[in-house]
Amino acid sequence: MKENVSMEGYIKTIYKALDDKKAEDIQIIDIHEVSYMADYFIIANGTNVNQVHALCDNVSEELAKLSLHAKQTEGYATGNWILMDYGDIIIHIFDKESRSYYDLERIWKDGKIVEI
């Protein structure tokens, strides 16, 4: 993470990047007290594969402007669940059916919902 950008700044940038491409039901979950994996999960969905790709691309572009690049991105080819790993922030972008099926919000219910 870049020293002159706060974690809150990154979270707001991600939220705006998702919102700009009309992501549905953007959820930010603070998991730092329940997992060593990351500090935040950000979960959103698109309505189709093209929108899921657009959401991923926009997040990547906006964070690159802040010199933040994903350590790893998985699932882009299929577009039903894209995971973007930024270390302390993990972004999950689903299609509607996959989001409902995997229900990460239920799995990580011990985390705290963050309001933007």
C-alpha positions as CSV (number, residue, x, y, z in Angstrom):
1,M,0.0,0.0,0.0
2,K,1.2,3.5,-0.8
3,E,2.1,5.5,2.2
4,N,0.4,8.7,1.2
5,V,-3.0,7.0,0.6
6,S,-5.0,5.8,3.6
7,M,-6.8,2.5,3.8
8,E,-10.0,4.5,3.8
9,G,-8.8,6.2,0.6
10,Y,-8.3,2.9,-1.1
11,I,-11.7,1.6,0.0
12,K,-13.5,4.7,-1.2
13,T,-11.7,4.5,-4.6
14,I,-12.8,0.9,-5.0
15,Y,-16.3,1.7,-4.0
16,K,-16.5,4.6,-6.4
17,A,-14.9,2.4,-9.2
18,L,-17.6,-0.2,-8.7
19,D,-20.4,2.3,-8.3
20,D,-19.4,4.1,-11.5
21,K,-19.9,0.9,-13.5
22,K,-23.3,0.2,-11.8
23,A,-22.2,-2.6,-9.5
24,E,-25.1,-4.0,-7.4
25,D,-25.1,-4.4,-3.7
26,I,-21.6,-3.3,-2.8
27,Q,-20.6,-4.6,0.6
28,I,-17.5,-3.7,2.5
29,I,-16.7,-6.1,5.4
30,D,-13.9,-5.4,7.9
31,I,-12.5,-8.9,8.6
32,H,-9.2,-7.9,10.4
33,E,-10.5,-9.2,13.8
34,V,-11.6,-12.5,12.4
35,S,-9.0,-13.4,9.8
36,Y,-5.3,-13.0,9.1
37,M,-6.0,-13.3,5.4
38,A,-6.8,-9.6,4.8
39,D,-8.3,-6.6,6.6
40,Y,-11.2,-6.0,4.2
41,F,-13.4,-8.0,1.8
42,I,-15.3,-5.9,-0.8
43,I,-18.1,-7.8,-2.5
44,A,-20.2,-6.7,-5.4
45,N,-22.0,-8.2,-8.4
46,G,-22.8,-7.4,-12.0
47,T,-25.7,-8.5,-14.0
48,N,-23.7,-10.3,-16.8
49,V,-20.2,-11.3,-17.7
50,N,-19.5,-8.1,-19.6
51,Q,-20.4,-6.0,-16.6
52,V,-18.4,-8.2,-14.2
53,H,-15.4,-7.7,-16.5
54,A,-16.0,-3.9,-16.7
55,L,-16.2,-3.7,-12.9
56,C,-12.9,-5.6,-12.5
57,D,-11.2,-3.5,-15.2
58,N,-12.4,-0.2,-13.7
59,V,-11.2,-1.1,-10.2
60,S,-7.8,-2.2,-11.6
61,E,-7.5,1.1,-13.6
62,E,-8.5,3.3,-10.7
63,L,-6.1,1.6,-8.2
64,A,-3.3,1.7,-10.7
65,K,-3.7,5.5,-10.7
66,L,-2.8,5.3,-7.0
67,S,0.2,2.9,-7.8
68,L,-1.6,0.0,-6.3
69,H,-1.6,-3.2,-8.4
70,A,-3.2,-6.6,-7.6
71,K,-0.9,-9.3,-6.3
72,Q,-3.2,-11.7,-8.1
73,T,-6.5,-11.8,-10.1
74,E,-8.4,-15.0,-10.6
75,G,-11.6,-15.9,-12.5
76,Y,-11.5,-13.2,-15.1
77,A,-11.7,-15.7,-18.0
78,T,-15.1,-17.1,-16.8
79,G,-16.4,-13.9,-15.3
80,N,-18.7,-15.5,-12.8
81,W,-16.5,-14.8,-9.8
82,I,-13.4,-12.6,-10.1
83,L,-11.2,-12.4,-7.1
84,M,-8.7,-9.5,-6.9
85,D,-6.1,-9.7,-4.2
86,Y,-4.6,-6.4,-3.1
87,G,-3.1,-7.8,0.1
88,D,-5.0,-6.2,2.9
89,I,-8.0,-5.7,0.6
90,I,-9.6,-8.6,-1.3
91,I,-12.3,-7.8,-3.9
92,H,-14.9,-10.3,-5.0
93,I,-16.9,-9.5,-8.1
94,F,-19.6,-12.0,-8.9
95,D,-22.4,-12.5,-11.4
96,K,-25.8,-12.6,-9.6
97,E,-26.1,-16.4,-9.5
98,S,-22.6,-17.1,-8.2
99,R,-23.0,-14.4,-5.5
100,S,-26.2,-16.0,-4.3
101,Y,-24.7,-19.5,-4.4
102,Y,-21.4,-18.7,-2.5
103,D,-23.0,-16.2,-0.1
104,L,-19.8,-14.8,1.3
105,E,-21.6,-12.3,3.5
106,R,-23.0,-15.2,5.4
107,I,-19.6,-16.9,5.7
108,W,-18.0,-13.7,6.9
109,K,-20.9,-12.6,9.1
110,D,-18.5,-12.2,12.1
111,G,-16.8,-9.3,10.2
112,K,-18.1,-5.7,10.6
113,I,-20.0,-4.1,7.7
114,V,-18.4,-0.8,6.8
115,E,-20.6,2.1,5.5
116,I,-19.4,4.5,2.9
